């Protein structure tokens, strides 16, 4: 992967953000360490996790991904090389975004990660029972205390996002520098429009999750194919839509012309979109990483971008 970095507030990040949702879930500690080693060896420096990963797994309590990453950071001595992002609001022990909960959850994340600060701290899902002023003030206090470098937001309505940004500006508090939306070639409506317009207006960096549509955009989901993945039912559902089939055909065509796999093309399309700084993709094994890292070396032509965009407009 190219060494060129992009700005997220005061942070400089690699163009592929490695998703940590699989660590402690479908990738055990040894496999996770191998993926982290290969990702950083390939030039990556941007890790994304959340305090709730992976509380949905029977026997897990939440925080497993942060713990794995923390152990890797300690054993490899790589803390200063990594831009570390995590999220607040969904851990079973720390639900919601009250000021008290944000403070307690941040301290718990710092403990699991074994670090003295989080580089990029997201609100995972908005909590509309809490005024935006309380949320921003609590996050600002973490920044002032040196526990967080930059703050960001993930799932939120345009109205609440605008109110949050305006509160920060008016009160001189820390401001969101990034947004993590659900955004990819087959799911564009949740970001394009009001959220993307606000990101452009306020200079927010977009760091999309589900960048590969839970694996659908890798091209491995085909009619009749049996895929061993916890996310296979959701991903395979795109085969039932005209848009999904059109996008898959366009990816196949472009990938064949470029001599790469569909996942590389799908990520390169996303990276070329306005406001997008670094798509998030995860890997359970080292073998899954090269097509993801290759995205940073590939610049799609305008004709290729148009072909893919037109396919994703099919309804």
C-alpha positions in Angstrom: 0.0 0.0 0.0 1.2 3.5 -0.8 2.7 5.4 2.1 0.6 8.5 1.3 -1.6 9.4 4.2 -4.7 11.5 4.5 -5.9 13.9 7.2 -8.6 13.2 9.7 -8.5 16.3 11.8 -4.9 16.5 13.2 -4.4 12.8 12.5 -2.7 11.3 9.4 -4.1 8.0 8.3 -3.5 5.4 5.7 -6.1 5.0 2.9 -7.3 1.6 4.2 -8.7 1.5 7.7 -8.5 -2.0 9.1 -11.7 -3.1 10.9 -11.3 -4.8 14.2 -14.8 -6.2 14.5 -13.5 -9.8 13.7 -10.8 -9.8 16.4 -12.0 -12.0 19.2 -14.9 -13.2 17.1 -14.1 -14.9 13.8 -10.4 -14.4 14.2 -8.8 -15.7 17.4 -5.8 -13.9 19.0 -3.1 -15.6 16.9 -5.0 -15.0 13.7 -5.7 -11.4 14.7 -2.0 -10.8 15.5 -1.0 -12.2 12.1 -3.5 -9.9 10.3 -2.3 -6.8 12.3 1.3 -7.6 11.5 0.6 -8.0 7.8 -1.5 -4.9 7.7 1.2 -2.7 9.3 3.9 -4.3 7.2 1.9 -3.3 4.2 1.9 0.3 5.2 -1.3 0.5 7.2 -1.6 2.6 10.4 -5.4 3.1 11.0 -7.2 0.6 13.2 -11.0 0.8 13.9 -12.8 -1.0 16.8 -15.6 -0.4 19.3 -16.1 -1.1 23.0 -19.0 -3.5 22.1 -17.1 -5.8 19.8 -18.0 -8.6 20.1 -20.7 -8.7 22.7 -23.1 -10.5 20.4 -21.1 -13.7 20.5 -22.3 -16.2 23.2 -19.8 -16.1 26.1 -18.4 -12.7 25.2 -19.0 -9.6 27.3 -17.9 -6.9 24.9 -14.4 -5.4 24.6 -12.8 -8.5 23.2 -11.5 -6.7 20.1 -10.1 -3.8 22.1 -8.3 -6.4 24.4 -6.8 -8.2 21.4 -5.6 -5.0 19.9 -4.2 -3.8 23.3 -2.2 -7.0 23.7 -0.8 -6.7 20.1 0.2 -3.1 20.7 2.0 -4.1 23.9 3.8 -7.0 22.4 4.8 -5.2 19.2 5.6 -1.8 20.8 3.7 -0.1 18.0 1.5 2.4 19.8 3.2 5.5 18.4 2.9 4.1 14.8 -0.9 3.5 15.0 -3.9 5.8 14.7 -6.3 4.0 17.1 -10.1 4.5 16.8 -12.8 3.1 19.0 -16.4 3.9 19.8 -18.7 4.5 22.8 -22.4 3.9 23.4 -23.1 0.2 22.7 -21.2 -1.8 25.3 -23.6 -3.8 27.4 -22.2 -2.2 30.6 -22.0 1.3 29.2 -25.1 1.9 27.0 -26.0 5.3 25.8 -24.3 8.7 25.6 -24.9 10.4 29.0 -21.9 12.4 30.2 -21.3 9.9 33.0 -21.5 6.9 30.7 -19.1 8.5 28.2 -16.5 9.1 30.9 -16.8 5.6 32.3 -16.8 3.9 28.9 -13.7 5.8 27.8 -11.8 4.8 30.9 -12.8 1.1 30.3 -11.6 1.3 26.7 -8.3 2.8 27.7 -7.8 0.0 30.1 -8.6 -2.8 27.6 -6.4 -1.1 25.0 -3.6 -0.5 27.5 -3.0 3.0 26.2 -3.1 6.5 27.7 -5.1 8.0 24.9 -7.5 7.2 22.0 -6.7 8.9 18.8 -10.2 9.0 17.3 -13.2 8.5 19.6 -16.6 7.9 17.9 -20.1 8.0 19.3 -21.3 4.7 17.9 -25.1 5.3 17.6 -26.7 8.5 18.6 -28.7 8.6 21.9 -31.5 11.1 21.2 -32.5 11.0 24.9 -29.3 13.1 25.6 -28.9 16.7 24.4 -26.2 17.2 21.9 -24.6 19.7 24.2 -24.1 17.1 27.0 -22.5 14.7 24.6 -20.2 17.2 23.0 -19.2 18.7 26.4 -18.4 15.2 27.8 -16.3 14.4 24.7 -14.6 17.8 24.9 -13.6 17.1 28.5 -11.9 13.9 27.4 -9.9 15.8 24.8 -8.9 18.5 27.4 -7.8 15.7 29.8 -5.6 14.2 27.1 -7.5 10.9 26.9 -8.8 11.5 23.4 -7.1 13.4 20.5 -10.0 13.8 18.1 -13.8 13.1 18.3 -16.0 11.6 15.6 -19.6 10.3 15.0 -21.0 7.3 13.3 -24.8 6.6 13.1 -26.7 9.9 13.5 -29.5 11.9 11.9 -28.6 14.9 9.8 -30.5 17.1 12.2 -28.6 15.9 15.2 -25.3 16.0 13.4 -25.8 19.6 12.3 -26.9 20.6 15.9 -23.7 18.9 17.3 -21.4 20.7 14.9 -23.1 24.0 15.6 -22.9 23.6 19.4 -19.2 22.9 19.1 -18.6 26.0 17.0 -20.8 28.2 19.2 -19.4 27.0 22.5 -15.8 26.6 21.5 -15.8 22.9 22.2 -14.1 20.0 20.4 -15.8 19.3 17.1 -16.4 16.1 15.2 -13.7 15.7 12.5 -14.9 12.5 11.0 -18.1 10.6 10.3 -18.4 6.8 9.9 -21.4 6.1 7.7 -22.8 2.8 6.2 -21.7 3.4 2.6 -20.7 1.3 -0.3 -21.6 0.6 -4.0 -24.9 -1.1 -3.1 -25.8 1.1 -0.1 -25.5 4.8 -0.9 -28.7 6.4 0.3 -27.7 6.4 4.0 -24.8 8.7 3.3 -25.2 10.6 0.0 -27.4 13.6 0.4 -27.7 15.5 3.7 -25.0 13.7 5.7 -22.5 14.0 2.9 -23.4 17.6 2.4 -22.8 18.3 6.1 -19.5 16.5 5.9 -18.4 18.6 3.0 -19.6 21.8 4.6 -17.8 21.2 7.9 -14.8 19.4 6.6 -15.5 16.0 8.1 -13.6 13.0 6.8 -15.8 10.1 5.9 -14.6 6.6 7.0 -17.2 4.3 5.7 -18.1 1.0 7.3 -19.5 -2.0 5.5 -17.3 -0.8 2.6 -17.6 -4.3 1.1 -21.3 -4.8 1.9 -20.5 -7.6 4.5 -18.4 -9.4 1.8 -20.8 -9.1 -1.1 -18.5 -6.7 -3.0 -15.6 -9.2 -2.9 -17.4 -11.1 -5.6 -17.4 -14.4 -3.7 -21.2 -14.4 -3.5 -22.6 -16.0 -6.6 -25.9 -17.9 -7.4 -25.7 -21.3 -5.8 -22.4 -20.6 -3.9 -22.3 -21.8 -0.3 -20.2 -19.3 1.8 -19.1 -20.2 5.4 -19.5 -16.8 7.0 -21.6 -15.4 9.9 -22.6 -12.6 7.6 -23.4 -14.7 4.5 -27.2 -14.4 4.7 -27.2 -10.6 4.6 -24.5 -10.4 1.9 -26.1 -12.9 -0.3 -29.3 -11.0 -0.2 -27.9 -8.5 -2.6 -28.0 -11.2 -5.3 -31.8 -10.9 -5.2 -31.8 -7.2 -6.2 -31.3 -5.8 -9.7 -28.8 -3.3 -8.2 -26.7 -6.0 -6.6 -26.5 -8.0 -9.9 -25.7 -4.9 -11.9 -23.0 -3.8 -9.5 -21.5 -7.3 -9.5 -21.4 -7.4 -13.3 -19.7 -3.9 -13.4 -17.2 -5.0 -10.8 -16.3 -8.2 -12.7 -15.9 -6.2 -15.9 -13.6 -3.6 -14.4 -11.6 -6.1 -12.3 -10.9 -8.2 -15.3 -9.7 -5.2 -17.3 -7.4 -4.1 -14.5 -6.2 -7.6 -13.5 -7.4 -7.3 -9.9 -10.3 -8.8 -7.9 -13.7 -7.1 -7.4 -12.9 -6.1 -3.7 -10.0 -3.9 -4.9 -12.3 -2.1 -7.4 -15.1 -1.6 -4.9 -12.8 0.0 -2.4 -11.1 2.1 -5.0 -14.5 3.4 -6.1 -15.3 4.3 -2.5 -12.0 6.0 -1.9 -12.7 8.2 -5.0 -16.0 9.6 -3.6 -16.2 13.1 -2.2 -15.3 13.4 1.5 -14.1 9.7 1.8 -10.7 9.5 3.4 -10.4 5.8 4.3 -12.8 2.9 3.8 -13.0 0.3 6.5 -12.5 -3.3 5.7 -11.7 -6.3 7.9 -9.8 -9.5 7.3 -10.0 -12.7 9.2 -6.8 -14.1 7.6 -3.6 -12.7 6.2 -4.6 -14.1 2.7 -7.6 -11.7 2.7 -5.4 -8.6 3.1 -3.6 -8.1 -0.3 -6.7 -7.2 -2.3 -7.7 -4.7 0.4 -4.3 -3.0 0.5 -4.1 -2.9 -3.3 -6.9 -0.4 -3.3 -4.5 2.4 -2.4 -2.4 1.7 -5.5 -5.3 1.8 -8.0 -6.7 5.0 -9.4 -9.9 4.4 -11.4 -10.5 6.3 -14.6 -13.5 8.6 -14.9 -15.0 6.1 -17.3 -14.6 3.3 -14.8 -16.1 5.4 -12.0 -19.0 6.3 -14.2 -19.6 2.7 -15.2 -19.7 1.6 -11.5 -21.8 4.5 -10.4 -24.4 3.9 -13.1 -24.6 0.2 -12.1 -25.2 1.2 -8.5 -28.0 3.5 -9.7 -30.1 0.6 -10.9 -33.2 0.1 -8.8 
